[in-house]
Structures are given as C-alpha cells and as structure tokens.
Amino acid sequence: MISKEGVSYSGHVSIYNGKEVVGGNSNMHVSQAKVVYLYVADETKKKGRKQ
C-alpha cells in the first residue's frame, strides 16, 4: 500500500523507503515512508499476507 502522511497503522508493519526496510513494529505512526507493507498474521499457517 502507498502510505499517506499522518496515517497510523497497527499490526506487523514494515516500512520500506525505496532502498531498505527502515522500521517495523506492532504499532507505528507513518509520516515519511513512501511504501508500507502491512502483514496480517495467519493463525493457521503463520504466514504474512501482503495488503
């Protein structure tokens, strides 16, 4: 997903700035990241799902 400034995401979040992953935690406020990958845990397969 493309992030917007001032938007907060919850869940397992990895921030990718176009070159490298610059952060990721369970509750993050996104202000400058260009691309945000939100992974939702699968309780049965325990795999990430890109949204």
For each residue, the residues with C-beta under 8 A, 3 or more apart:
1: 35 36 37 38 51
2: 34 35 36
3: 7 9 30 33 34 35 36
4: 7 30
5: 30 31 32
6: 31
7: 3 4 30
8: 27 28 29 30
9: 3 13 28 30 36 38
10: 13 26 27 28
11: 26 38 39 40
12: 24 26 38 39 40 41 48
13: 9 10 23 24 25 26 28 30 36 37 38 39
14: 21 23 24 36 37 39
15: 21 22 23 24 28 30 33 35 36
16: 20 21 22 33 34 35 36 37
17: 20 22 32 33 34 35
18: 34 35
19:
20: 16 17
21: 14 15 16 24
22: 15 16 17 33
23: 13 14 15 28 33
24: 12 13 14 15 21 28
25: 13 28
26: 10 11 12 13
27: 8 10
28: 8 9 10 13 15 23 24 25
29: 8
30: 3 4 5 7 8 9 13 15 33 36
31: 5 6
32: 5 17
33: 3 15 16 17 22 23 30 36
34: 2 3 16 17 18
35: 1 2 3 15 16 17 18
36: 1 2 3 9 13 14 15 16 30 33
37: 1 13 14 16 50
38: 1 9 11 12 13 50 51
39: 11 12 13 14 48 49 50 51
40: 11 12 48 49 51
41: 12 46 48
42: 45 46 47 48 49
43: 46
44:
45: 42
46: 41 42 43
47: 42
48: 12 39 40 41 42
49: 39 40 42
50: 37 38 39
51: 1 38 39 40
